[in-house]
Amino acid sequence: MRSSLGRTAVAAVDTSGQMADILDLGTHIRDALWRVEAAALPPVEAPDGLVVAGMGGSGIGGSLARAVLWPALERPFALAGDYDVPPWTGPGHAVLCASYSGDTEETVAAYDAAGERGSVRFAATSGGELAARARRDGVPVIPLPGGFQPRAAVGYGLTVALEVAAHTGVARADRAEIEAAAALAEELAAEWGPDGPEDGEAKRLARSLHGTIPVVMGLGLAAAVAYRWKSQINENSKAPAFSAALPEAGHNEIAGWADAGQFGRFAAVFLEDPEAGERGARRVALTVDIVAGEAATVERIAPRGETRVERLVSLVLLGDLVSLYLAVLRGADPIDTAPIDRLKAGLASR
């Protein structure tokens, strides 16, 4: 008899209410639009492009936004996940520094580095040292609401990055499409959430992946989401997981599946993108055939929605829910991030 993944089962494990934050993705997207508008950002032109600096759950928004905007980019859009911005960053660039807590040491250092290079800066944060330095320097701050785990603020990170990209002339972002994605997220939250049917897609996938080491492969738009799935499984369900991007994985990683069954129960998860066309679909189908013999399970997942932002948001929400349901099946509290806290404490002590 399979275990229930209903509200009671989730509440028994999810002591801090992470499920509620995941289900509120649509609300977060709408609130983020309002917060960017309320910040009244001054007119800015970034002829050399945009850099989004951020780490972990705070940095994923930039990666997802770049994936959405990729076909429409008019200027470079780069990511910085370290103590510095790229060496070519200069006065013609805009730099969005995203740190939910405001105390991410890498992002605070990147903020200072961008200032030294004369770049136009923006800060997206709930407070902390980043907010203090930005206000001291007269740098616009997009205020994020407090009370979340950084990874649960993905709707804010994505939306802010999309809006800043549009504001700086890097790419045109369609607010109507962002609002439609928020509405879709609300519909899917009802369908896939704990009150939804036990055979709903998110619950089914969690049961399929339980007891395996997921390897999440993303095609096209979904490549950035594959990393989100991997990191959410790591943090929420306290389990190893890995991600890869297609077509790159077909040139190296695919060889590692030849005897994968000897090393453990690996699950192959494919996040698909209809915009990849017939060639992309054929690549996925061939890769599935190659890895299926060694995989504990194979899952092919199509996004929902009509636009790029809708499809990306649907996959993000699905992965977040799968990671939470995996935590329930494992009996792991999603809030517990002791290894991360230990690493940060060790770095701070030096």
N, C-alpha and C positions, 0 to 999 in steps of 0.2 A: 504493500500500500504506500503510495507516494505521500510525502509530507506536504502539508498545506503551506502556501506562500501568501496567505491572506494577512490582513492587518494585525491580527493577534500574534501570529508567528513573527512578523516583522518587528512588532513592538517589544517582543521578548528579547531581541538581540540589539535592536537599534535604540540604545539608551538616550541618544542625543537628538533623535528625530531627523536623521539625515534623509530619510525617505521623503519627508514633507518638503525639504528643500529641493530634492530632485524633481518632485511632481510640480513644483512651482516655477519650472523653467520658463514657461510662457509669461508669467507675471514678472519674472526678473528681466526678461527681454524688454517688456513694455516700460518697466520702471527705469531701465538703463537709458532708453530713448529720452525719457523725461529728464533724467539727471544730466545728460549731455546738453540738452536744450537749456536747462536751468543754469548750467555753468557759464553760459554766454561766452563761448570761446571767441577770442579776438580774431579778426581776419588774418589768415596765414597762408602764404604760398610756399610750398616746399618743392622747388624745381628739381631737386636731386632725389626726392623720394622720402619714404617713411621707414623708420626703424622702430620696432616694438621690443622693448627690453623687459623681460620678466622671467620668472622661474616657476616651474611646477604648475600648480593649479592657477596661479596668477598669470603665467606666461602662455597658457594654452589658447587663450582667446585670440592672441595675435596670429598663432599658427592656423587656427580655424578660419579667421577672417581672411587671411591670405589665400587659403584654399578656395573660399567662396568667390573672391574677387579676381582670381588668377586670370581668367580669359579677358577681363575688362580692365586690367591694370594699364595705366597710362604712364606711370613712373615706377621706379623700383620700390619694392616692399620687402624689407629684410627683417630678420629676427635676431635678437641678441640674448643669449642665455648664459651670461658670465659676468665678470666684474668690470667689463668694459664694453663699449660699443665698437662696431667694426672700425678698423684703422682708417678707412676712407671716409668716415662720417665727418661732415663739416657744416659750415653755415647754411648751405643749401638744403640741408636735411631737417626734417621734423623727427623728434624722438618722443615716443609715448612710453613712459616708464610706468609699468603696471605691477603693483605689489599690494595685495589685498590688505595685509597687516600694516604695510608701510615700513616694516622693519626688516625686510629681506635684504641681507647685507650686499648680495651681488647686485640687486637692482638699485639700491641707494648709491653704490659705487658707480654704476653705469650712468645714473643721473648726473653725478658730479663730472664724469668723463665727458658726457654730452655737452655740459655747460662749458667745459674747458675748450671744446672744439667749436664753440659758437653756434651750436644747433638750437633751433627752436624746440622748446620742451613742453610736454604736457605730463601731468601725473594723474593716475587713476588709482585711488586708494581709499581705505576707510579711516586712515589717520597715520599715527606713528611718525618716524623720522622723515620719511619721504614727504609727507604732508607738511611737516614743519619746515623742511628746507625749501620746498616749492613756494610756500607762502612767504618765507623770508626773501626769496629771490624774485617774487612777483610772477611766478610761473603758474599758469592756470591749473586748477585742481578739479578733477571730476570726482565728486565725493561718492563713495560706495557705502551702502548700509552696513553696519556692523552686525556681528552675531553669527556669521557663517564660517564654515570651514572654507579655506581658499578654493578648494576644488569644487565646492558647491556653488560658487559664484561664477560659473562658466558662462551663463547667459549675460552677465554684466561684462565680462572680459571680451566676449565675442562682439557684442553690440557696440561697446565703446570703441573697439579697434575698427569696426566697420565705419562708424561715424567719424572718427578722427581721420581715417583714410579719405573719406569723402570731403571733409572739411579742408584738408591740405592739398586737394587736387590730385591725389594719387590714383583714385578710382571713384567712379560714381556709385554710390550706394542708394538703393531704392527703399525709402522708408516704408512704402506700402508693402513691399516684399518682406521686410523685416517684421512688420506687424502681422502679416499673413502667417509667417513662420511661428510667431507667438501663439496665434490661434490654433495652428496645427498641433503645436506642443501640448496645448490644453486638451485637445481631442485625444491625442495619443496617451496622455497621462491617465485619462479615464479608462482607456482600453487596456493599457498595459500595467496599470497600478495594482496595488494589493487588493482593491475591491473588484478588479476585473476578473475574468474567467481564469481558472487554473490552467487551461490550455492556451492562454494568451502567449504571444510570441516571446515576450521577455521572460516569463516564467518557464516556458518550454526550453528556451535557450540555456537558462541557468541550470536546469536539470541535466541537459545534454552535456554541459561543460563541467559539471561538478565532478571532482576527482581527477580532472585532467590538468595539463599545463597548456593553456590556450596560446596559440600563435595566431595573431590577428593580422591579416593581410588586407590592405586597402588599395583600391584602384582609383586613380584620378582624384576626384574630389574627396573620396573616402580615405585616402592615404593619411591625412592629418587626423581623421577620426579614429583610425586604427591605433594610433599612439594614445589617444584619449582612452580608448577601451583598455589598452594594456595598463596604463597608469591607474585607472579607476579600479581595475581588478586587483592591482598591487595594493592600493591604499585601503579600499573598502573591504575586500574579502581576505586580505593578508595572504595572498597566494602569488606564486610566480606566474608571470605572463610575459609574452614578448610580442613585438609588432614588426611589420615589414611593409614596404611599399612596392607595389607592382607598377611598372614592369621590372624594376631593379632586382627584386627577389628572384626573378627567373634567370638571372645571370650569375647567381652565387648561392643564395640560401636554399634554393630548391634541391641542390646536391646533398644538403644535410638531412633530407628526408629519406634518403636511400635505406638507411637502417635505423630510423628514428625510434622504432618500437623497442630496440634494445636498450634505449636510454631512459624510457619513461612513457607515460601515457600522454602524448601530445595531441591536442585538438587543433585542427586547421579551420580557421574562421575567415571567410572571405566577405569583405564589405564591398559591394559592387556599386558601380556608377553608370547609369544608362547613357550618359554623355560620352562614355568611352567608346561607344559604337560597336560595330560587329567585331572589329579587331580586338578590342578590350574583352568582349564577352568570350571570344574564342580563347584568348590567353587564360582567362579564369578557368574555363572548362578544361583546357589541357592541363593546367596546373593541378586542378582537382583530381584528374585522372592519375597524375604522377604521384601525388602525396597520399591518395586514399588508402593504398595498401598498408601504409605504416601509421596512419593517423587513428587515434582512438575513436574519433568522430570527425565528420566534416560538415560544416554549416556554410551555406551560401545565403547572404542576407542582402535584400534589395531595399533601398531607402523608400520612404514615402514622400509625396509632395511633387509639385510641378517645377518650382524654381530651385536654383542651387542652394539658396539659404534654407529653404524648407527641407530639402533632402538632407543637408548636413545636420540641421537641428534634429530631424527625426532619428538619425543614426546616433547622435550624441545622447539623446534621451534614452534610446534603447540600450546603449552600452552602459549608461549610468545605472539604469534599473537592473540590468543583468548582474552588474557588479554587486549591487545591494542584495539581490536575491541569492547570489553565491555566498555572501557573508552570512545570510540566514541559514543556508544549508550547511555551512561550516560551523555555525555557532560563534562567529567572530563579530565583535562589536566594531562597526565601521569607524567609530571615533578614535579608536586606539591607534596612535601612530608613534609608539615608543621608539622604534629605531630612528625615525626622522628626528624626534626630539633629542635623542642621545647624540646624534651627529651634530645638530645645531649647538647643543650645550658644549660638546667637545671643541668645536670651532671657536665659540665665544670665550672659552677658558684660556685660549692662547692669544 
